[in-house]
């Protein structure tokens, strides 16, 4: 009997099926219509809407399946239901679309024909010419099939069988994560794997291949009798990672074969031994773990060089390091963590490419930070160490700990803001001065604006220090002191005056602001007997011009009376760009001048400082800071930075020029240039490079040039690098690195020195 329905959607119910499942399990409920509207789950929807893009409706347990079609017919004699025209079936987050679907209650199967598509709960889309499934979408047999996963990976096959709702076996199949070419959809993808049989086990999240070949542009390049990899739904899985190869004069031929252990959802371990023909095996391993309130990692590396041709600079047979980082939250306001590296000698990590070869120092720390609306607390334990041959024992020091605390009080005092800053430090050296201190500072400031817009900011502070120092060497006699206690106090008072004058033009706002500041302190504050540990990195520029104390740390303080003068100009463009320029000078009016030679502040009149900050568009940023001699205007220091990003090009340049400052450890003039950039040649091709150049010595420090191809499924990058660093067993090097990466399969790195490539080429010719 045939039943053809038109115009109005009418629900129909059929009898029970023998299987007791799905269509006919309790009832068959179908909503049918002709035209563009249908009733689906009680909601009107457009029949031609792309159902692959909208979320599936939540199913009612009493309505186990929803069916929609242009026409439905019933064959009660053979227990068959046939749906034709824009057929849509929804069940348990599955969706089936076809031109025609036949439900056979006797065989308990659904047979779909013509433009068959299935959308699975994970987002994968299965396309086929014909498809036969059990009525719960679990098992089935599919012809001329193509599967598109949620990340656009594809499996195409002549036929496929689904078993137990978990395993799908594809026969005479291909797999590729590469997208089809829009202009030439029949052209082979960049790469694919063609196999006699591909088995996808969903519960395992793994795809197995038998009798397979890796093809590039349809051309076989490697035969793979059997292998497997995780499917696109898997983010982490135990197994071998692709190896890394390298060739160099120092290490010879090297190969690293990592194995990843996915031990649990929140922790894993990667074992990465590296064989080197010249030095033996470098054993490496990295442990990572994520906990409820944070995460940490530990990397261990070590090697026994007893049988190698040359020993390390420190003369060690056993060399190694432990590197670890961690970050954790303690409630809403507190965080703690660490970044610690311990190593047997200074060059180990650079020699074995575990660190950047340009690294010159090692800083390890453990920290605790608490921050609230008006309070800030930070405690750090540091270990400082130099890594170059020029570093002395003074470069090694341990801070255990340094504590900083700041608080801004809620209540105003004399109409102004009252704040408290405190610091405590304990520092020691094996061979050098030891220093312990406690510092507390109470500061007040208030801002007043008069009727014509002049801004006055009076301020005052009182500070007290207590030091305990030992092993301080007298620069004249060379005698080291015993424990010595030093107490000092200093009061500061002053006022800052500003008069911003605003003007408006057709396309911008302008502010011209003269600034003057006077700061008064007592004279005769104890300085000489206090070792200077944290106030060495003094860079006098426009950002420090109006600081009440220009020293970078607590161990040195300004004394006497000082006046600071400057002029600021700001332009804000209506288009969003801006320009800011600052110029000024500082005057030491009275008292002892604590600043050393070369700082720009050692004379009563300081050097001139200037700053220019310019960003006419979001794509261009320019920054310039300079210091000029107060008498002949000779340039003493300059820092330039420019960054440009527009269209396919992006790049930045840093330039620094600094005169010698012996008291700060800078024995000679320095001039250096650092630049890097990239050019997007096309959608997939990119050219990139960098250079670090010592202009003073006319010497390149390091540079690189590379070419990269990257699309949705394949990455190929080649980089040429040069390093001119020479430090004990670290020698200048020229190398080429090649990276080859296939999506879902991993990547391979190969690095070789230029000398080795030339030698291999000459050997081949001979």
N, C-alpha and C positions, 0 to 999 in steps of 0.2 A: 504494500500500500504506500502510495506517495502522498505527501502532504506539502504543498507549496504555499508559503505565506507571503503576504504583501502588505505594504503600507504601515501597519501598526505593529510594534513589538509585542509578541505574545509569549508568555512563559509556557513551556511544555514540560511535562513530567512523564518518564517512561517507567517500565517495570524493573525489577531487580535483575542483576546479572549473576551468573554462577560464581564469578570470581570473588564477589563481595568487596571489590575495590573500584573506586573512581566512578566513571560513567556507569550509572545504574547501581552503585553500591547501596545507596539509600534511594536516590532519585536522580534522574537526569534533568537538569535545569538549564535551558538554553534560552538566550534572548536573541531574537532574530529580527532582521529588518532589511529592506531594500532601500538604497539611497545612501546618504552620507551620515545619518544619525543612527545610533544604537543605544540600547540601555545596557550598561555594564556595571554590575554591582550597585545599582540604584542611582548611577550618575550618567548624565548624557555626555557622550564623547563623540569626536569627529572620527568617522571610520577610516579616513585616509591619513590621519595624523601619524607622525613617526613614533611608533610605540617603542622603538629601541631607545628613545631618549627620555621618555617620561617614566617615573617610578611606578612599579606595579602596585595595584590596589591590594589592601590587606584582605585576605580571604576569610569568609565566614566558615566556621567548622561545619555548619549545617549545609553549606553549599560547596562541596569538595572540588567542583570544577566549573569554570565559566567558559562558554562557547559563544562565539559571535560569527555570523556568516551571512552572505547575501541569500543563500538558499540551503535548506536542510530537508532531506528526505529520509523516510524510515522504511526499512524492509523487515517487517515482523517475522516473515517466514524464515529468513536466514539470520535473524538477529543482527542486522547491520544498520548503522546510521551513517549517512553520507552528507557531508557539508561541502558546499562549493562556493567559490567567489569570496575573496578577502577573508579567508578563515583565520580566526584568532582564538587561541585556547590558552587559558591561564590556570596554573595549578602550582601551589606551594612555591611561589616565587619563580617558577619557570614560565616562559611564554613561548608558544608555538604559532608560527605564521606559515600559511601555505595557500596555494590555489584550490587544493582539494584535500579533504581528510576523510578517511573511511575508518569507522570504529567497528571492529568485529568482536561482538560480545562472546562468541563461542571460543575464539582464539585469544581473547583478552589482549588485543593489539590495536595500535593506532597506526595507520598507513597514510603518510602524507606525500603529496606529489606536487611538483611545480613551484619553483621559487621557495623552497622549504627553508625556514630559519627557526632556530631555537636560541632563545636567550636564557643562559643559565644564571643561577643566583649570584655567582661570583662576577658576572659581567661578560663572560665569554659568549661569543655568537657563533653558532654552527650553521653553515650553509650547505645545502645538498639539493640534488635533483629529485631524489626519492629517499624516503626514510621510513623504517618500520620500527615502532617502539612498543614496549608493553605500556599499558595504559597509565602507569604511574611515572612515565618518562625515565624509568630506571635503566632497563636493558633495551637493546635494539640493534638493528642492522641497517647500515647507511651506505648508499652508493654515491659516487662522485661528490665527496664531502670536502668542505673547507671550514676550518675552525678559526675564528678571530678572537683572541683573548682580550682581556680588559686593557692590556698595555700594547695592543696592536700586533702581537706576535701571531703567526699564522701556521696552521697545519692543513695541508691539502692531501687528499688520498683518493684512490680509485674506489676503495670500499673500507668500511670500518664496522667493528662489532663492539657493542657496549656490554660489559659483563658485571653482574651484581651491583649495578649502579655506581661503581667506583673505577673500574678499569676499562679503558677504551683502547682497542687494538686497531691501528691503521695499517693497511697493506698498500705497498707501492706508494709511499708517502714522501712528502717533503716538509721541512720545518724551516721557517725564517722569521726573524723579528723585523725585517726590512719592509717598508711600505712599498706599494706598487707605484710605478711611475705613472703620473697622471696622463702624460701625453702618449705613452706607449705601455698600456697595462699588460700586454702580452710579453714584454721584454723580461728576461730573467732578472731577479733581484741581485743586488750587489753580492750577497752571499746567502747560501742556503745549505741545508743538509738533506741529501736525498738518501732514503733508506728502503730496504726491502720491507722492513717492519718497524713501526714506531709504536711503543706501548706507553700510554699515559696512565699512571696510577695516582688518582687524585688524592687518596688518603695519605700516600707517601709524599705527595708534592714533587714527583720525580718523573722525568721522561727518559725512556730507554730506547736505544737505537741498535738495530742489528743489520749487518751488511750495508754500512753507510759510507757515503763519500761527501767530503766538504767541497762545495763548488763556489767559484767566484765568477760572476757573470755567466753562469751556466757551464763553466769549464771545470771539471774535477781537478783538484790540486792535492788531495790527500784522501787515502782510503782508511776507513775506521771500521774494523770488523765488529766491534762492540764497544759502546761507551754510554754514559748517562750524564744528565745534568738536572738541577732543580727546575721545576716549572716556574712560570712568571709569578705565581702567587707566593713563592718562597723567598723570604728575605735573608735567611741564614740557614746553612746546612753543613754538617761535617763533611770534610773531603779535601782533596788536594786542590790548591790554588795553582794557577799557571805559574811556571818558573820564571826567574829573572836571570839573564846572562850578562856577563861583562868581561872585558879584557883590558888589562892595564900593565904598565911596567912594574908597579909595586906589588900587585897581587897575582899577576899572571891571569890565567883563565879562571873565571868564577861562575858558579851556578848556585842559585838559591831556589829551593823547592819547598814552599810553605805548605803546611797541613793545618786546616782549620777545624777545631773541635768545638761544635755547638753543644756545649755540655748541658745547658739549661736555657730557658727563655731570657734570663737576666745575667748570664755570665758565659764566657767562652775563653778559649786559649788558642793561640796561633803559634805553632812550632815552625821556625824558619831557619834551619841550618844552611850555612853557605860554605860551599867547598871552594877553596882557592888553591891553585897549583903551587904558588910560591910560599904561602904561609900556613897551609893546613885548613882545618875546619873551624869556622866561626860559628859557635852555637848561640842561637837567639830564640827567645820566646817572649810572647806578650800575653798577659792575663788582663781581661777586662770584666768588670762587674758593675751592674747597676742595682742599687738598693732603693728602698722606699724613699729616702730623702736625699739621694745623690748618686754619684758614680765615681769609680777610680780605675786606674790602669797601672800595671807594672810591666816594664820591659827589662829583660836581663840579657846581656850579651857577654861572651867570653871566648878566649882562644888560648891555646897552649902553643907558644912559639919556640919551644925547646929545640925542635928539629929544623927551624927555618934558617935561612942563610944569614939573616941579620936580626939583631935584637932591637927592642924598642929603645927610644932615647933614654928612658929611665933604667934600662938594663933589666927589665922584667921578662921572665919567661911566660908567666901567666898574666894576661891582660884582660880587662873587662870593665863593665859598667852596669849600674842599676839606675834606671830612670823611672820615676813614678809621679803621677799627678792624680789629684782627687779634689772634688768639690761637693760639699754637703750643706744642707739647710738645717738650722736648728730653730724650729718655730717660724714665726712670721718675720722676725727682725734680725736674725743672726745667721751668719754663714761662716763656715770654716773649710779649710782645705790645705793642699800642699803642692809644691812643684819642686822635686828634689832629684838631683843627679849626683851619684857617687861613681868615681872612676879611678882606675889604678894609675893613670898618667895623663898628662895634658893633651896628647895628640891622638889617643886611641880612637875616640869617637869620630874625629875628623879624618883620620887615616883610613878607617873602614866605612866611610860615607854614612855614618849614623847621624852626624851633624853637618850643618853647612860649613864648608871650609873657611868661610869668612868670620866665623865666631871667634872672638878674642877673649871672652871672659865667661865665667860660670857663676851664676847666682841661683842658689837654692833657698827655698823659703817654706815656712809653715805659717798659716795666717788664721786669724779669727776676727771677723768684722760684724759689728752690730750697728744698725742705723735705724733711727726713729725720726719723727718729724723735726725735733730740735736737738737731737743728740747723735753723736757719732763716736764709735769706739773701734779702734783697730790695734791689734797686737800681731807682730811679726817676729819670727825667728829667721835670721838670714845666715847664710854662709857665702862669702865672696871669695873668688879665686881667679887669678889671671891664667890664661892658657898659652901665652906666647913666651918665647925664650927671653924676652926683655923684661918680663915681670919679676920683681924681687919678692922677698918674703913678706914685705908690707902689703902686697896685694892679697894675701891670705888673711882673712879675719872672720870672726864669728860674732853675730849679734844675737844675744840670748836673754831677753828679747828687746824689742823697741815697741813702746806702747804710746799711742796717741789717743787723746780724748778731747772732744769739743762739745760745747753746749751753748745754746742761745736761750737766754732766760725768757720766760713768758711775759713777765711784767716789765713795762718800760721804766727806765730810771732817768730822771731829769729829762723826760721826753725822748730819750734815745734808747738804743739797743745795747744791752749788756751781754757779753759773751765770756766764756771761760775756755782756755786751751791749756792742756797739760801734756807733758811728754816725759817718758822714763826710758832710759837706755842702759844696757849693759853690753860692752864690746870688749873682746879680748883677741890677742894674737899670740902665736907661739913665739914669734921673734919681733917684738915691737911694743908700742904703747898700748896700755889697757885703759879703758875709760868707762866710768859709770856716772850717770847724772839723773837728776830729777828737776824738771822745769815746770813752772806754773805761771800762767799769764792771764790777767783779768783786763778786758778791753771794753771801751765804751765809745759809741759814735752816734751822732745825730745829724740829720739833714734838714737845713732851713732854706726856704726860698722866699725872697723878698718880693715886693710889688712889681719890680721891673724884670723879674726872671733870673736874678743872680742867685746862685746856689752856694751855700756855705755848709761845709761838713766838718764841724769840730770833732776831734777824737782825742782819746787819752788811754793810756794803759800802764799797768804796773806788773813787772815780771821779776821772779826770784828763781835763782839757779843754785843747786848744790852739786858739786863734782867731787868724785874720788878718782884720781888718776895715778898711774904707776908706770914704771919702765919708760918714762919720757926721756929721750936722749937730748942732752944739751948740745946745740949745734956748734959750740965753740970748744968745750972741753971733751965732749963725747961721753960724759958720765951720764948713766941712767938714774933717774930718781926713784925713790921708794914711794910708798903710799903717801899721797898728799891730798888733803881736803881743801876744796876751794868753794867759797860761797860768794855770790855776787847778786846784786839787784840793780834793776834799771827801770826808771820811769820815763814815759814818753808822753808828750803832749803836742798837739799841732792842729792845723786847720787846712782844708783844701777848698779852694775857690774856683768856681766854674761860672762862665757866663755864656750859655748857649744862645746863639743868634740864628733864627730860622728864616729862610727865604724860600719862595716858591717860584719855579719857572714852568714853562708849558708842559714839560715831560718829567720833572723830577722835583724832589724836595732837597734842600741844602741846609746843613747845620754847620756853622763855624763856631768853635768853642775854645777860647783861651782858658788855660788851666794854670793855677799857681798853688804851690803847697809849701808850708813851712813846718818843719819837724824839729823839736828840741828835746835833747836828752842830756843827762849829766856826763861829765868827763871822768877819766881815770878808771873806767871799768876794766876789771881783770880780763886779759885776753892771752897774754904770752904763755902762761903756764897751762893753758887748756889745749890739749891736742885737737887739731882741726880734722874731724872725721867726716862731717856731713855738710860742710860749707865750702867745698872746693870747686864745685861746678858752677861758678859764677859767670853768667852770660848777660852782660849789661846791654839791654836793647829797649825798645819802646814799651814792651810789656812790663818792664821793671821800673820805668821812670817814676811812677807815682806810688810805688810800694813804700810803706813806712819803714821797712827794713829790707834791703836789697840782697842780703845774704840768703843762700838757698837752704841753710840749716840753722841749728841752734848754737853751734860751737863758736860762731863769731857773731858779734852784734855791732850795729852802728852806734857811734857816740858823738857827742857835741851837737851842733846845730847845722841842719842841712835844708836848703831850699831847692825846690824842683819847679821848673817852668816848661810849659809846652803849649802847642797849638794843635787842635784836632779839627779835621774837616771831614764831613760825612755827606755823601750824596746817595739818595735812594731813588732809583729810577722807577717810573710807573710800570715799566715792563718787568720789574722784579730784580733787575741788576742793582749793584751797589758799588760804591767806592769809598774807602776810608783811608785818610792820610794823617800821620802823626809825626811831629818833629819836636825835639826838646833837648834840654840840658839840665844838669844837676850841679849845684854849688855847695861846697863844704864851707860853711860860714865861720865856724868856731870849734875848737877842740881838736883832739887827736883824730887823724884820718886812718881808719883801720884797713882800708883797701890796699891791696898789693899792686906792684908794677904790672902793667899789661892788662889790667881789668877795665881801664877807661875811666875809673873813679879815683885814681890815686892822687890826682892833683886837685887844688881847690876848685878849679873849673873842670868839670868832667868833659869827656868827649861828647860830641853831638850824636844823638841817636835819632833814627828816622824809620818809619814803617809805612808801607803802602800795601793795601789789600783791595784787590779789584776783581770783580766778577760781573762783567757786563751781561752775561747770559748764563743759564744753568750749565752750559757746555764748557765754559772757559773760566778758570780760576787762576789768578796771579797773586803772588805774595813776595814782598821784598822787605828785608830788614837789614839795616846798615848802621855802622858806627864810624864816625869821622873824627880825626884828631882836632882838638879844640883850637890849635894854633895854625896849622898849615892845611887843615881839612883833608889830610891824607887818609885814605880808606884803611881802617884798622880791622874791620870784620864786615862780611856781608853774607847773607843767606838769601838765596833766590829759589822760588818754587813756582812752577807753572804746570797746569794740568788742562788738557783739552780732550773733549769727547764729543764727537759729532759724526753721525752716519757710521761708516765702517771703521773709522780711525779713533783710537784712544791712546793717550800717552802722557807721561809726566817727566819733568826734569827737575833735579835738585842740584844747586851749585852752592858751594861753601868756600869762603876765603877767610883765613884767620891768621893774624900775626902771632909770632911766638909769645908765650906767656910762661917763662921758666918757673915762676912760683906756683903755677897751677899744673906743672908737669908737662907743658907743651914746649919742647926744647927748640923747635924750629917752625918756620912758617908752614902753614898747611893750605892747600888749595885742591879741591876735589869736585868731580862731576859724577852724578849718578843719573842715568836716564833709562827709561823702558817704554815700550810701546807695542801696539798690535794693530794690524790692518786686516779687516775682514774682506778678503778678496772676492768671495761669493757666499752663497748660503752655507756652504760647507767648508770652504778653504780659508785658513787664517795664517797670516805671517806675523811673527812676533820676535822681539829681541830686547836685549838689555846690555848696559855697559856701566862699569865703575872705573873711573879714570883718575889717577893721581896726577894733577897738572903740575904741582910743584916739582915732582921728581920725573915728570914726563914718562909715566909708567902706567900701563893698564893693570888694574888689579884683578878684574874678572869681566868677562863678557859672554854673551850667548846670542845665537840666532837660530830660529826654528820655523818649521812649516808644519801645519796641522790640518788634517781633514777629519771632520766629525759630523756624522749624521745620526739618525735615530737608532742605528744598529751597529755602527762600525766607527772606530777611531784609529787613525794612523798619524803618528807625530814623530818628526825627526828634529833633534836639537843638537846644534854644534856649540860646545862650551869650551872656554879657555879660562884657566886659573893661573895666576902668576905668583901665588903665595909660596914662600919658602920658609919653613920652620921645622928644623930638625929632620924627622923622617918624611915630612910633607914636602913634596917637590912640585914645581910648575907642571901643569898637565893640559893637554888638548884632547878632547874626546867627542865622540858622537853617540847620542842616545837615541834609540829607536823604540817606540812604544806601539804595540799592535794589540787592539782590543776588540773583541766580539761580544755583543750584548748577550747576557745569560751564560756565556762560556768563560768570560774573564779576559785578562790581558797578559801580554808577555813583554818584558823590558829587556833590551839588549844594549849594553854600553861598551864601547871599545875606545881605547886610546888611538890617536891618529898614527903614532909611530907603529903600533901593532898592525893597523890596517895596511900601512905602506909595506911593512915587512912581509905580511901575508901575500900581498899583491906581487912583490918581487919573487917570493918563493914559487908562486903559481907560474910566473913567466919562465923561471929557470926550470 
